[in-house]
Amino acid sequence: MDKIRIQGGRPLEGSIAISGAKNAGLPLMAAALLTDERLVLTNVPRLEDIRTMAALLAQHGLAVEPVGNAGRALALGGRISNTEAPYDIVRKMRASVLVLGPLVARVGEARVSLPGGCSIGTRPVDLHLKGLEQLGATVSLDGGYITATAKGRLKGATIVLPFPSVGATENILMAAALADGQTVIANAAREPEIGDLAACLVAMGARIEGIGTDRLTIDGVAHLYGATHAIIPDRIETGTYAVAAAVTGGSLRLEGGRIEHLGAVVRTLSDAGVDIVPDEAGLTVSRRNGLHGTDVMTEPFPGFPTDMQAQIMVLMSVAEGAAMVTETVFENRFMHVPELNRMGARINVHGASAIVRGVPQLSGAPVMATDLRASVSLVLAGLAAKGETLINRVYHLDRGYEAVEEKLAACGARIERVGG
């Protein structure tokens, strides 16, 4: 099993190209199930989760083919020949559940294994299922599988989400695009990835109003068509490399990063002593002087994203003073804390909050990654630490970060992947 070795303590300088967003690409790929025509996606990131979704769509009958020589575009399309999403594929990635809504809307049936993914707490799909039921589907759970059926077309409805769930908003949005009549999703999630999905659906012929707000109105259509759509840049990758610049005391140009997609990350970094300067083609991130502890609470967009919590905790670990990091989205997302403490951080967890008392410098140590964002937080800690850090179980990293060692090494990091 591969490991990542880092010799820390060097400021990062240079430019990093931000890849397409994983969390946008996965639902966009699932949207290909809504039409029998070809959907072409560009700016596709080279990630394990993208390959898993491609395998899932292929077993549903769709052709998933590269377009051009750059490896950055995929063409998806074909007749649905199988409506079961099996455990062996779905267990690898939670986003596999996003095929549920499109399958029911398009062919009236789906059998999808309950999803897996990172071990960061229970992430129930009950809001997905209740939404589909309100659209007229019959849903049952049996033997670890979700079975959903519909007689004829789904019917539009007003669906009020008790929590702005990203996945539920995406699944309901895709199903409603082919439903009979009007659907309203109230308290919809507003993450940029949802806006990207909605923009693609509109290009395919869907009728959607309220994009970017917490109230989406969808007037169902009989058919959707092929389209070409560019995936937005990955805001979590952008935020991660912004922290890399700050925690090492360097300066990075993040090509393609969009400040409007970062939400509360910009304010948090600014309060901590980090400058983010946008222009028409990206962002430049650098540290002003010293770093300052600042409190953080994870919230739905435009609040601070849970997918940046582990990374910001690394920054707070070497900031002057103390900070409180509160996790409100997932109950088991502090598994990186013991590993950071092994590197000399001073972090104490109290329920859903962690008190971080800054130290002058972290020290390299052997550590173990537990999930995707924890993995990259350990990379950031290793970049800032004195001495050698060896990160085990880095396969998590490959699910959501493309060529992380190459991108960092090109900016002066001493980082390499080594065999187990």
N, C-alpha and C positions, 0 to 999 in steps of 0.2 A: 504494500500500500504506500502510495506516494506521500512524501512529507515536503514541507517548505522550510528552507534554512535561510535565516536573515542575520546579517551582521549590521546592527543598528547604529544610530547616532549620526547619520549623514543627512543634511538638509536636501530635500528634493527640489530640483530645478528643471524646468522644461515644459513640454506640452504633452497632453494626453487626449486622445480622441475618445469621446464618450460614445459607447455602443448604443444600439437600439434597446429599448426598454423591455426586459423580460416580462414584466407584469402587464405590459401592453400587448406584446407579441402573442402570448398564450391565448387570451380571449379572442384576439383577431384571427388566429388560426382556427379556433373553434367556430368562428362565424362563417367559415367556408362551408360548414354543414348546412347553412341556410339556403344555398343555391346550387343548382346543377351546372352553373357556369364557372369559369375560372376566376379565382381571386388571386391576385398577385400582390405579395407583400414585399416591400423593399426595406432596407436598413435592418435586416434581420440579424440579431446577435448570434454568435456561435456559442451556444450553451447546451449543457446536458438536458435542461428542462425543455428546450426547443426540440431537441431530438426525441425526447420522450413523447411530447405532444404530436410530433410527426408520425411516430410509430402508432400512436393511438388512432389518429385519423386514418392512417393507412389500413388498419384492421377494420375500420368502419366502411372501407371501400374507396376512399378518396386517394387520388394520385397526389403525391407531394414531391415536387421536382424542383431542382435548382434552376434558376434562370440566369444566363450569362456566365461569365468566367470569374466574377469577383466573389461568388459565394455569399452574397448579401441579399439575394432575392429568392423567394420561393413562390412557385405557382401551385395552388391547391384547387382541386375540383374533381368531380366525378359523381357517379351514382352511389347512394348509400346502400350497401349490401348487407350490413350487419349492424344491429342496434345495441349490441352488448359491449360495454367497456369493462374488460376483465380485470380482476384483482392484480394479476401479475404486472400490468402496466400502471394501473391507477395508484397502486400502493407507493409508487416512486415519487408521486407528485400530486399535491392537493388540487392544483388547478385543473386536473383531469375532469373534475365534476362539472366544468363549464360546458361539456358536450351535452349535458342533460337537457337544458332548455332548447337548444337548437334541434336536437333529435326529436323531441316530443312535438315541437312546432312544425317540423318539416314532414315527418312520416308518422306521427301519432303514437310512437312508442319508444321507450328506452329502458335499458337495464344497465345500471352503472354501479360498480363497486363503490362502497364507501371509501372516501379518499384517504391518502396517507400524506407523507411529506415530512417536514422538519418536526422534531419533537419539542415544540415550544408551547405546549398546552393544548387543551381541547379546543378545536375550532369547528363547532357543529354546523351542519348544513341545513338546520331546521328552517331558516329564513328562505333558503332556496326552495325548499319543498312546499312551504306554506304559500309562497308566491305562485308557484305553478298550480297548486290546488285552487287558488283564487282565480286563475285563468281558465279553470275548468278541467285540469288534469286529475286523474285518479292516481294517488301515490301510495305505495306501501313499501315496507322494509322487511326483507326476509333473507336470512342466510348471509348477512353482510352486504347485501345488494339493495339498491334503490330501484324499484320498478315504477315507471310512470307511463300512463296511457291516456289517450284522448280520442274521443269519438268525433271525427271531423276536425274542424279547425278549433284552436283555442279561442276563448272569448275574452274580449277586453274587460278590464276591471280596474278599480282604484285600489292600490296596494300601498298601505302605510307601513313602512319598515320601522320597527321599534328601535333599531340601531342602524346607522348608515353603513351597512355591510357592503364592501366592494364586490365580493363574489356574488352575493345575492342580487345586487343591482345589475351586474353584468348578465347573469343567467336570465333574469326576468326581462331585461331590455331586449336580449336576443329573441326570446320566445315571443314577446309582445310584438316584435316587428312583423311577424307572420300571423298574428291573431286577428280575429274578426272583430272590428270595432276599435274603440279607443281605450288605451291603458294609461293610467297615471301612476307613476311611482313617486310617492311622497316620502320625504326624508331620505332621498337617494344619496348615495355616496358621491362625492364631488372630485375624487382623485383625477389627475390629468389622464390616467390610463382609461378611465371611463369616457372622458371626452374624446379620446382617440378612437375608442371602439364606436362611439356614436357617430363620429365623423365618417368612419369607414362604412357603417351601415347606411348612412345617408347617401354616400357615393354608390352604394349597391341598390338604391331605390327606396330605402326606408324613409318614413315621415316622422321626424323626431323634433320636438321643440323643448326649449329649456336646457340645452346642452351647457354644462358648466355650472348649473344651479342644482339645488336639492329637490327640484320638482321636474321630473321628466314626463312629457306627454307624448305618447306614441300612437299614431293612427295606423293600424295594421294594414298591410297590403297583401295582395294575393301571391305575389312572386317577388323575389329579390334576384339581382343580376350580378354579373361579374364586375370587377373593378380593379384598379391598381391603387395601392395605398402605402405610404411611407410611415413606418413605425416611429413614434417620437423617441428622442434620446432618453436614456435611463436616468431619472432624477436621483435614484438611490446611489447609483454609481457616481454621479456628479457630486452628491453630498459626501460620499465616502472619500473621494480623492481630494475634496476640499479639506476634510479633516486631516488627510495625509500631509497636505501642504502645511497646515497649521501646527500639527503635532511635531513635525520635524523642523519647524522654523524655516521652511523654504518658501518657494513661490511656484505655483503651477498654473499654466494656461490650460483650461478645460474646454477643448474644442467641441462645440455643439451643445454645451450645457445651457439650460434655459433657467434664468433666475425666477421667472414666474411660476415654474414648476416646483420650486423648493419650499414654498410656503414659509412656515415658522423656522425652518433651518437657517434662513438668512438672518433673522433677528437673533436667534440663539448664538450663532457664530459671531455676529457683530458684538453682542454683549460680552462674549468671551475674549474679544480682542483680535478678531479676524476680519480682514478687509476682503470683500467680494465686489469686484468691479466688472459689470456686464458690458458687452458691446453686441454688435449685430451678429457675431459669429460664435460667441461663447462667453466664458467667464475667466477672470484672472483672480487667483486666491493667494493671499499672503498674510503673514502675521504682523500686526502693527508693532507691538513691543512684547510685553509679557502676556501670558494667558491668565484669565480670571475665571474663577468658578461661577457658574450661573445655573439656576434651577431649570429643570426640564420636565415636562409632563407630556406623554404621548397622547395624541388625539387624532381623530379623522382629519383629513385634509380640509382646510389649509393649516391645521395644527401640526405639531411636530410628529413625524411619522415613526411608528413603532419599528420600521425597518432601518431607522438610523439611531435607535437607542443605544445599541452596543458600541457603535462607533463614537458617539458623543461622550459616552462614559470613559473611553480611552483618553479623549481630550481633557475631560475634567480630572482625570487621574494625575495629570502633570500640570494642572493649572494652580494658580495661587489661591488659597482659601478653600472653602468647602462648597459643595453643590449637592442638591437633592435631585435624583432622577426617579421619576414616578412612572410606572408602566400601567396603563389603563386598558390596554387592548388584549394582551395575552398574559395569562397568569404564571407562565413558567419560562419567562424570557430573561432570566438573570443567570443562566447556566455558565456564562462567560466570566462571572465575577470570581469564582475560585481560581480560575486560570490567570486572570489579571492580578489577583493578590499574590499568586506564585511569583509574579514578576516584580513584586514590590509595591503594587498599588495598595491603598488603604480604603477599602470599600466594605461597608457593613449594610446588609440587607435587613430591612424591617418590613415584612409583609410585601406590599406592592411598591415600596420605595427603597432606594439605595442611597445611603449617605456616602459621598465620595470626598475624601480629604486629600488634596493635592500633595504630591511628593516632588522633590526636585528632579528626579530621573527614575525611570524604570530600569530593571536589570533583566538581561536575557535569561531565558530558562526553557526547558522542554515543556510544552503545553499541548493540550488536546482540544480540537474543535468539536463542538456539539451540534451546531446547526449552521445555516448559511451565513447569517449576519454575525454570529459569534466567530466564525472562521475569519472573516475579514477584519473584525475588531482585533484579533490576535496578530494579524499581519500588521495593522497600524501600530499596535503596541511594540511589536518587534522592530519596526522602523525607528521608533523613538527611543528604544532601550539601548543601554550600554551592553555590549557583548553579543553573544550568539543566542538566537531564539530558534527552536526547532518545533514546528507546528505539525502535529499528527492529525490524521483523519481529514485531510484537506479535500476529499472528494465532495464535501458539501460546497466548497468554494466554486467548483466547476459548474454547479447548478445555476449560479447567478452572476458570476464575474468572468468576463472573457479576457483571457491572456493577461491575468493580473501581474504575473511575474515579469512578463516582457514589458508591459506598460511602465511598471515601476522601475525596472532596471534601466530603461531608456532615460529616466530622469535622475539617475545617479544612485539608486538603491542597490545595495549588495544583497541580492535575493536570488535564490535558485530553487528549483524543484529537484528533489532527489528521490530515488527509488527506496521502497520500504526495506 
